Amino acid sequence: MARRSCCATSCYTTKTQLNPFNSFLCAFISFISLSSLIAEAGLYTASDQIIILSPENVDSVLFNSSAALLVEFYATWCGHCVAFSPTWKNLARDIKEWKPAVDLAAIDCADESNRKVCTNFGITGYPALKFFPAYSSSESRGQEFRGFSRDVRGLRHYMINKLEMHNETWPPACPPLETASEAEIDNFFQTNNVKLLALVFESKDSYVGREVTLDLLQYENIVVRRVLDTETSLVSRFGVTDFPSCYLYNSSGHISRLKVLNEARTFYSYALQRLPGVVRTGKPQIPITDLIKNSTLQEWRPFNKTRVYMSDLESALHYSLRVELSGHISISGDDLIALKKYINVLAKYFPGRPSVKSALNTVDSWLQQQKGLEIKYSDFRDVLDNTVQTSDAVLPEGVQWVGCQGSQAHFRGYPCTVWTLFHVLTVQAKEMSSPDPQEVLQAMRSYVSSFFGCRPCATHFESMAQESMDHVTSLSTAVLWLWSRHNRVNNRLAGELSEDPHFPKIQWPSPELCPSCHGLKKTGEHSWNQEEVLTFLRNYFSSAHILTDYLQDETQALIYQRNRLTAARMEKEAGRGAERRAREVLDSHPAEEPQEEEQQEEEEEEPALEEQAGEPYPAGLDRMGAAEADKADNLAPWEKPQRPQSQHKPKIVGMKLREPQEDIVDLDLFVNQHYKAKALRAAAMSGVVRQRSLKKEEDVEDLQFEGGWRVKRDLGSQEENLGAGVGIEPYPRPQSKRWMSLLSVGFSRLDVSLCVLLYLLSTMCLLAMYLYFKLRKKLRRAKVSLP
């Protein structure tokens, strides 16, 4: 059973189902886990995009580095440090694109192992910030920043000021931040191997141009320069009327203004990063012709980027329930609780087709009925696949990504659809007025912790959940919480190897998709309009706006499922049959010795007799008169009337082995059923019609002694006729053998042998008793005669 990366997760998600003792134990485990987590990483982790300093790496990170660093010295017990930590994390996400030139770091001075490092840098209070320029020497103690701002914008401007005041060697990855002159712009394309130049016209105290310059640091084929409004010749040449504003200037001398929703840093950076030909360093753009001929070995499916596809949602369910869960042979404990929550949320809020919803409801009902502490995945799979065919419930098999398809097989796909699935579920819970605002979020949290295959991803999601999921108090907040965390993940993964170059990870929704979702603060900083974002999300993920293109037809899915289950059932039954036959062969008696020719003849006669026994009166016999029977006997074999196919015909080819039966024979019943019909037929054909006796004993006696010989003679004649008809040479049958066959009716040679053996043993026993008593009598007489 897979275990979570954090023990406190399962305790939190199941605390309402634990007894008091278990609740106390769970709280204790959570406390220990949280303590170890703080001791290991303090207030920050590597997922926060912050370098965690320690005595082992402090020298290599701070000294002789090609990047400038801003370091926070903090203590985990310091309340102000805890309050400042969200700002530090937001700053790290905000300047993620600046990393080749400047980076953030942090060290926990409350950790005794770090205490010597903090003392060496003269840290006496917390939190403390120090700036280390690029290529700082080992004697450097950093530039202390006193009275620093507690917001991201102020800290960002402080870093830019420190970069411009750089006295040591300029960071090689950092572009020039000074203003551009007209002469420099005129000769720009002669001295630089780029095709596009972006000019940001602004006032002297504006930071927009420098921020955009650093935002485009990791992109190729474009350069951003800052131009002040005092450059009147350039302002008039480009026709600039607004400050700030951005203009594009290419190598052919063409000038155009960059169209954005708002004249601000975020909108400039977003628009410039998505210009044709502008690519992230090390990630060349995939041409659209190559995208259509992608390397996923599947046909590219054109789709609408502004809509959600049901094919993606059903594919997510298939992969989740049939692929990821299949790695767990058995599911128990917290994982079982997580599975029940997940399926219950899907059954309630998944806006699927009737057959899919029926399948989810069936699985949910089955899970709720399981009172044990463990289930087998094979049993879960049988219910999911509707093996009992209780209703028209089917979850189509296979994946068919549409809106989440990637340009290559390892891009997007399942992770994209999981996010989409839970966005849809949070919106559906909002529309259906769920009584628990955290119901969907907690189900997602427990599922990701227990079953999501990417374990680092599960750890990151759990850290976000521990940070603020408890603050979700309404269904609207739940929708916005998941959206904001999704954007945080996009920010962290932007530029990573997992990013699809054709579908870059952005802060969603984009200004093109939802202009009203974006706004500006008084300081010029970008802001999200939460009310507009909520309205957009409720509309975008609404069940009424989900497209059903590329879906497998429900009827075809049901037929395919039934055919597959039928084939599997037949294969299983065939396997069981083969196993049973093998076991019967192993358990059967040893092969008997080869028998004489007469015994083989009798064994060939018995199947025909037994087949006819099922029909006491053969078809037409009860309607045939004596004359008709005689007439039939006088006809040649080829002139005799042919029996229909339904009647039993002596046949060798195609004979089937019968199931073994008990060797217990009721002689009265056997003779009554198997030979009564033959006797009547023989009597009718000979013209002798006997009166039937009502008593069983008289019938048996008449058949055995009056009609028995005639039966065997007729059977023998029929065999001779059959042999003549099919080209088999008839053979003579000794009359003594016929009587032997009659006496051994219903018995095999082994039965007869046993009877003879028992008879001999009983005879010898009686003879021994006779001799014993005779000898004893003589001894007694001799004793009496003695004096």
N, C-alpha and C positions, 0 to 999 in steps of 0.2 A: 504494500500500500504506500502510495506516494505521500510524503510528509510535507507540510508547509515549511516555508522558510522562516516564518515567525510563529511561535507557539501562541502568542497572545491573540492571533487572528481567530483561530477556531474557538477560543474561549469567549471572545467577544460576540461572535456571531451566534453562539448557542447558549448564552448565559440564561436565557429565559426558560430553557428546557432542562436545566440542571437542578439537582437538589441542593440544599444549603451546604452540605459538606463539599460537594463537587464545585459549587460556586466559590467557596473559600479557597479550595485547592487551585481552581482556575485563576482566581485573582492573584494568588501567590506566584503562580507560574508567570502570569503577565507582568508582575512587578519585577521578577528576576530577569525576564526577557528584556523588559524596557531598560533595566539597569545595565545589562550587558551591552545593549544597543548603544546607550549613551556613552558607556566606557569605551566602546570600540570606535564610534564615529563622532561623538559629540553632537553639536547642533546641525552638522552638515554631513552629507554623504557624497560619494563620487557622482551620483545621479543628479546632484544639484549643479553640476558643471563648475565646481569649485575645487581647486587643488587642496588636498588635506595635507598639511605639513606635519612632519615628525622629525625627531633627531636624526633619523636615517636619511631623509631626503632634503632637509632644509638647505644644505650647502649647494647641492646640485640644482635646486630650483631657483634660489634667490641670486646666486652669484654666477657671473659670466654667462648669463642667460641672454638669448637674442631677443627676448620679449621683456617689456616692462611689466612689473607686478604691483598690485595693490593688495596688501595683506591686512587681515583683521586678526587681532589678538583678543581672545574672549575667554570667558569662564562659563561653564555650563550652569553653575549655580547663580549667575548674575541675571537678575530679572531684566535689566536693560539690554543685556546681550540677547536674551530670548526674544524680547520685543523687536530688536533690530534685525534678527535673523531673516524674517521674510523679505525685508528690503534688500538685504545682501543677496538672497537667492534671486529675487526679481532683477537685480542689477546684472547678475551673472547670465540670466536668460536674455536680457536686453542687449548686452554687448557680445553675444555669442559669436557674431560675425567678425569681431575685432581681434579674436584670439591670436592670430599670428603676430600681432603687434603688442597687445596688452592682455593681461589675464588677471584673474582673481584667485586669492588663496586665503586660507584660514588655519589657525592653530589654537587648540584648546589648552590654555595655560592652567586650567584646573587639574589636568592630568599630570600626576607627579613625574611621569617620564618626560613630559615636555617642559617642566618647570625650569630647567637649566637654560633651555633655548630662550624662553621668555625673559629670563634674568639677563642674559647676554645682550638682548636688544633693549634693555632698560624699560621694560614694561612694568608699571606699578598700578595701573588702573585699567578697567575694562568698560566698554569695548574700546580698543585703540586701533587706529589705522596708520599704516606706514607705506609710503610709495618707494619702490625700488626700481630705478631706471635700468634700462638694458645695459648689460655688461658691467654690472656693479661689481666692485672688488670685494674680496672676502672680509676686508676691514670695514666695509660700509655697514651702517646701522639703520639705513633707510631715512626717508624724509617724513617726519611726523606731521599728521594732518589733525590740527586742533580745531574744535568748533565746527566739525563737518556737518553737512546737511544730512537729514535723516530720510531723504526721498531719492528716488532713482535719478531724476533729472539733475539734481544738484551734484550728486556723486559723479555722474557721467561728465558734466562740465568740468569738474575738478580734475578728472583724469585727462581730459583734452588739454587743459591748461598746463598740467605737468608734462605732457608729451611735448608741447610747444616750447617749454622751458628746458628741454633736454640739453644738457651741457656735454654729456659723454657722447660716444658714438651713436649715431642715429639708428634706431631699430631697422634692420634691413627689410622687414616685411611691412613696415609702416609707410604709407604714401605721404607725399608732402602735404602739409596742412596750411601752408601760407597761401595768400591770395595770388591769383594769376594776373599777369599784365597782358596788354594787347600784343606786344611783341612776342611773348611766349606763345600765345594762342596762334598767331600767324605762322610760326615755325613748328607748331606742335607735331604735325603729321610727318614732317621731315626727320624729326629726332625720336619719334616713338612708333613702334610697330603695332598700332591699333587702328581700327577703322571708325571708332565712335568716341566722341568727347561730349560729356555732359557738363554743362556750366550752370552752377547755382548762383543766381544773382541775389544778394542779400545785403543787409546793413552790417556795419562793423561789429556790433555786439551780438549778432545772431550766430548760433552754433549749428544751424541746419546744414550748411554746406560741409562743415567738417565732419558732422555725424554721418551724413550720407556718404562722404568719401570713405570713412571707415566701414560703413555697412557694405560697400561694394568691394571691400578688400579681397574677398575670396573669390571674386568673379573675374573672368577673362574677357578680352575683346572690348573693354570699355574702361575709360578713365574719367573720374569726377574731379573737377576743379572748382574752386570758390572764386567768385568775382564780386567785388564790392560795388555798391551803388555809386561810389565816387569815380569809377571808371566811365566817365561820360561818353567817351568815344565808342566803347564796347556796348554801352547801354543803348545808344542811338543806333548803332549798327545792327544789333539784334532786335531792336524795337521793343525793349523791355519797358513795361508799364507798371508791373506789380513786383513787390519785394516781400517775401522771397518768391522766386519763380525759377523754373528749370527749363533750359533749352538744349536741344540736341544739335550737334555740329559734326558732320561726317567728313571724310577725306575728300569728297567731291565738292565740298563747299556748301552743301545744302544745310539750311537752318530751319528748325521746326521747334515748336513749343511742346513740351511734354504735358499731355492731358492727364490730369489727376482729379480725384474727387475733392481733395482739400490740399492747399499749398502747405504741406508739412512734411517732416522728415519721414515718417512711416509710409506715407503714400508715394513719396519720391522713390524711396528704396524699393518698395514693392514693384512699382512700375518699371524701374530701370533693370531690376533683376530678371524680368520676364520679357525683355525686348528680344527680337529675333537675333540670333547669333551670340547672345550673352549667355555664357555657361559658367557653372561653378568649376573652379580649378580641379582638374583631375576627373571631371565628369562631363565628357563631351555630350552635347545634345544629340538625341536620336532623331534623325530625319523622319518626317511623317511617312515617307515611302517605306522606310525600314520598319517603322512601327506597325504598319499594316501587315508586313511580312515578318511578324515578330517571331522570336525563337521559342515560343511556348508550345510549338507543335500543334496548335489549335487555331482554327480560323478566327480572325479578329472580328469582334462583334461591335459594330458602331453603336454608340449609346449617347444619351443626353446627360451631360454632366450636372444638370440642375435637378435631376430626379433620382429617386431610389427605386431599385429593381427587386421584385419579389424573388427572382432567380438567385440573387446574392443572399437573401435571407434564408431561403430553403437550403442553399448550398452550405451556409454556415451551420444550420441545424444538422445536416447530414454529417459534416466533418466533425462537429462537436460530439455528437451522440454515437456515431459509428466508427470514428477514427481515434479521436483523443481518448474517449472513455474506454476503448477496447484495450488500451494498455494496462488497465486494471483488471486482473482476473477476478478479483473480489473487491467489493466496495463496502467499507464499514466505518463505524465511528463518525468523526466529523466530516469525512468525505461523503458518507451516505446522507448526512443532514444537508450538506452543500448541494448534493444532487437533487434531493427532494425539493429544496428551495428553488433551484434552477428550473426544474421541470414544472413546478407549480406556477412560477411566474410566466413561463412560456404558455402553459395551458390557459392562463387567465388573459394575457395581454397580446399574444402573438396574433397579428391580423392576417392570418393565412387563409388558404382555401379550405373548404369544408372537410375534405379528406385529410388534410394535414392537421387541422385543429382536432379532428376526431382521433387521430393517432396520438397527439399530445395529451388529450384528455384521458385516453385509455391508459397510457403510460403513467400519468399522474395518479389515476385511481388505483392502479396496481401498486405503485410505490407507497401510497398512503396506507394501503392494507398490509404492507410488510411490517410486522411488529418485531421482527428479529433485529439483531445488531449488525447483521451482515447479509449481503445479497451477492449472488453470482452475476457477473456481467453477461454470461450466456443466457441466463433467465431474463435479464433486462432486455437483451437483444431480441429474444423471441417475442416478447410483448411489443417491442417497438416495431418489429417486422410483421406483426399481426399474423403469427403462424397459425392461430386457431381460426382465423377468418371470421371473427365475430361480427364485423361490420365493414363498410367501405372506408376503411382507415388506411392511409398509406402516406409515408414520407418518402418522396422520390429519392432514389439513390444517385450518387455521383455529384460532382461539383461542376458548376457552369457559371464562372464569374462573368459579370457584365459591367456594372458600374465600378467594380473593384478589380477588374482585370489589369494586369501589369504588362509592360512592354517585354518583360522576360518572366520566366516561370518563378523566379525567386523574389519577385517584386509584388507587393500588395497582396491580393488574394485573401486568405483566411483572416489575418489580423484586421484588415480593412472591414471585412464583413462582420466581425465580432463587434467592433465599435458601432457600425451601422445598426446591428441588431439591437444593442442595448440603448442606443439613441431612440429607436422606434419604440422599444418597450417603456422607456421613461415617459415619452410623449403619450403613449396609449394609456399608461397608468394615470396620467394627468387628465386625459379626456374621459376616462371611466371613473374618475374620483376615487382612487384607491385610498383606503383608510390609513395606510401606513406610508408616509412620504419616503421612507428609506427602503421600502420593500424591494424594489428593483435593484437599487444600488447595493444593498447587502447581498442579494442573490448573485449579482455580478462579482462582488468582492469575494465571496466564498467559492464561487466556481473558478475564478481565476487563480485563487490561492491553492485550490485542490487539484485542478485538472489542466489548466492552461500549460501547454508544452514549453513555452519560453519561460524558464524559471527566473532569469533576471528581470524580464518584463513583469512577472507576477510580483517580484520583490518591489519594484518601483511603484506598481499600482497600490500595493499594500501600504507603502510609505505615504502615498498621497491620501489614502483612505484614513490612515491613523492621524494624519495632520488636520483634516477638516471635515470628514464625512459626518462626524457627530453634530456639526453645526447645521446640517440640512434639516429644516423643520417644516417644509411645505413641498408640495408636488412641483411647483414652479421652480423652487430652489434646487430640487433634485435634477430637473432638466438642465438648468444652468450650470450646476456643479459638474455634471458629466461633460458638458460642452467645454468648460474652461479647462478641465483636466486633460481633455483630448488635445486642446491647443497647446497645453504645456508639453505634452509628449511630442507633438509635432515640432515644437521649438527645439527640444532636446535632440531629436533624431534628424533634424535638417542638416544636410551635408554629409550624413553618415553613409556607409556602404549600402545600407538597406533602403536608401531613398531612391525611388524610381526617377531618373532624370526627366522623363516626360510628365511626371506627376509630382512636382516638388511639394514638400511639406510646408504649408503656409499657415498663417493665422486665419482660421476659417470662421465665418464666411468672408470671402474676398469682397473688396469694394464693388466689383462688378456684379457680384451675386446679390449683395444686400447693401446698397449705398446708405440706407437709413440706419444700419447697424453701427456705422462708424461716425465718430464725432471728434471734436477737439476741445481740450480744456482751455482755460484762459491763458495758460502758460504756453500753449501751442503743442502740448503733448497729445498724442492719440488717446482716445477713450472709447469704450464700448457703451452703446446705448442698450442697457440691459432689457428694457421693455421691448424695444424693437427686435433684439436678438431672440427673446422668448417667442414673440409672435412669428418670427421667421422660422424658428425651430419647430414650432407646433404645426406650421403649414408644410414645411419641407418633409418632415417625417410622419405626416398624417397618413393614415391608412387609405384615404381617398385619393392620394396623389402617388401611390406606389404603382409602378408600371409592371405589367405582367408579360412583357415581351420575353421571348426565348424560354418560356416555361414548358416543361413537359406536360402533355395532356393528361388530365386526371384519369380518364378511362384507360389510356395506354399504360399509365403507371400502375393501375390496379391489375390490369391483365398481366403485365410483366411480373408483378409481385406474386400473383397466384400461380403463374406458370413456373416461376423460379422455386416457390415453396413446394409445388407439386413434384417437380423434378428432384428437389432435395429430399422430400419424403420418400419417393420411390427408391432413390439411391440408398437411403437409410434402411428401408425395408429389405432391399436386395442384399445389403450387407448383413442384416440380421438373419435373412434366410440362408445365406451362404455359411454364416457362422453356425446356425442351427444344424444344417446338413453335415458340416464338418464334425460337430459334436456328436451327432447320431452315428456317423461312421466310426468315430473313436469308441463310442460306447456300445456299438453293436457286437453280436457274437462273432467269434472267429468263423472264417469261411468254411463251409461244409466240404466234405470230400466230393470229388466228381461222382455223379450219380450215373446209373445205368441208362440206357436209351429209353426204357419204359418210363422211368421217373421223369425224364425231360418231356416226354409226350404228355404225361399227366399234368405237368406244370403248365404246358401250353394250352391244355383243355380248360383248366380252372379259370383263367381270366374271362374266357368267353362265357362260361357258365355263370360267373359272378355278375358279369355285365347284364346278362339276361335276367338275373334274379331280381333286378330292380323293376322289371316289367313282368309280373306273374303271368299275364296272358298276352302273348305277342300280338301285335296289331293284325287284325283280320282273322285270328284263329278262332275266336268265339263265334264268328259269323260263318265259318267254313263248315260245310256239311261233310259227311263221310265220303260221298261220291266225289266232291271237289278235291278232297285230300288225296283220294286214290288217283284221280286224274292228274293232279300235280305230281304225284310220284312217278307216273308213267311217262312224263314229258322228259325230253332231253335236257341236259343241263342248260344249254343256251336258249331253250324254249320256256324254261320255268320263269314265272313272274319275278321281276327284280324288286327287292325291298327298297323302301325309301332310305335316304341318307340318315334319317333320324334313328332308324333301327340299328341295332348292334350288329356289326359285321366283323368277322374275324380279320384281324389286322395286326401286322407286326411292326411295320414302319410307323413311327410317330407315337408308339405306346408311351404313356407317362407312368412314372413310378408312383405308387400309392403310398400315402403316409403309413408308417408302421402301426399296426393295431395289436391289441392284446390277443394272444393265442388261446383264447377261451371259447370253446365251441359248445353251443346248445344244440344237441343232436336233433331234438324234436323240432325246434324252430328252423334249423338248417334244412332238414329234409322237407318240412312243410312248405318252406318258401322257395327253395332252390330246385327241387325236383318234382314238385306237384305239377307245375306247368309242363314239364317235359313228359311226364307220364300221361297227362291228358292229351298232349299232342300226339304221342305215340299211339295211344288208344284210338284217337280219331283217324289217324292215317291208316291203321290196320282194320278199321271198320268196327272195332269193338268198343262200345260205349258202356262204361260201367257206371253204376249208381254211386254217387258220392256219399260217404258215411259222415254223419254229423260228429262222430267221436274222433278225436285226434288219434287215438291208438289204432283204430281200425284203418284210418287213412294211411298211416305210416306202414302198417302191416301189408295192406293191399299194394302200396307203391313199391315196397321192398321186395315182396315175393311173387307178386303177380305181374307187375309192370316193370320191375327193375331190370330184368334181362333185356326186355324190349327197348328200354331207354338207352342202355349202353350200346345195343346193336344199332339203333338208329343214329346215335351220335357217331358211331364208327363209320356208318355209311355216309353220313354227312361229311365227315372229314375226307373220305375217299373221293366224294363228289367235288369237294372244295379243292383237293389236290389236283384232280383232273382239270378243273376249271382254270386254275392259275398256272398250270404247267408243272406241278409238283408230282413226282412219281408216288402213287399210293403204295403203302407198305402193309404187309399182313400183320394182324394183331392176334396173338395166341389167345384161345378161349380161356385158358387158365389165368392169363393176365387180366382178362376182363372181370372174372370173378374176384380176383385179388383187388382190382380197383374198386369194385363195388363194396367189398368188405372194409376197405380203408377210406371210405367216403368221409371227407372232412378232416382226415388226419394226414400229417406228413410222415415221412419215413422215420423221423426222429421220435415222433409220438408213438408209432407202432413199436419201435425198438425199445423205448422205455417201458411200454406195457409188457412186452415179452420178458424184459429183464426183471421187472417187478414180479411177474408171475413165477419165474424161476426162483427168485429169492424167497417168495412166500412158500413155494413147494419145498425148498431145502429147509426152511425154518420148521415147517410141519413135520418133515422127515426127522429132523434133529430132536424135536419134542417127542415124537413117537419112540425113537430109540432111547431117549433118556428115561421116559417112564417105564419102558419095557425092561431096561436094565435095573432100574430101581425096584421093580416088582420081583425080579429074580433074587436080588440081594435080600429083600425082606423075607422071602420064603426060606432062603438058606439060614437066616438068623433064627427063624421060628423053629426050625428043625434041630437046632443044636440043643444038647442036654442041659 
